[in-house]
Amino acid sequence: MAKLALNKSSLQKERERLHLLQRLLPSLDLKRRQLTLELSRANGRMAKTQADMEILETQTVNQIPMLANLDIDVEGLLTIRDVRLGEENVVGVKLPVLEDITFQKLEYSKLAKPHWVDLLVVRLKDMVTLRVRVEVAAERVRRLAAAVRRITQRVNLFDKILIPTTKGNIKKIQIFLGDAERAAVVRSKLAKAKHRRSAPEEIF
């Protein structure tokens, strides 16, 4: 770290630096609060999607108990062909958005498969969609949490280190300049007194 120069020019620079830091801190703190709110919302949406997925799984088991019959082959009825993700900017953080999922449905004979297989395909599609939504929601939470950590570190840096250090520097320079000014006054008085003592007395 550069050594602090104890002069008026340095004092002016430190005052300008303090003004800038104090001006930036509120906007950083506002961004931190906005990101924290968005993180809370993202956690809420992820929890709701997970709950919806669990409800759907329970409903599917209740509606199609025949799934327990291992003699009926239901493998490969539905596969994901494509997942299309978009992106949105939330308080300066790029977050993924699920735009579309394309499925490939296995063509099967209605006579070869039980009637409830059609319902199973619908439920599988819904369940896979919810699972992908949970993954996207989890990634949004991860990115927002990382952004909150970063901005919190910056706020703490400004609030607990940079601003107090700059205030300390200003105080140190002011004390030094004040002491130097007083010392100069004392030296001036001493010099005047010495001059008076050494000057020859006037004779009238």
HELIX and SHEET records of a PDB file:
HELIX    1   1 LYS A    8  GLN A   63  1                                  56    
HELIX    2   2 PRO A   65  ALA A   68  5                                   4    
HELIX    3   3 VAL A  117  ASN A  156  1                                  40    
HELIX    4   4 LEU A  157  LEU A  162  3                                   6    
HELIX    5   5 ILE A  163  SER A  198  1                                  36    
SHEET    1   A 2 LEU A  78  VAL A  90  0                                        
SHEET    2   A 2 VAL A  93  LYS A 105 -1                                        
END                                                                             
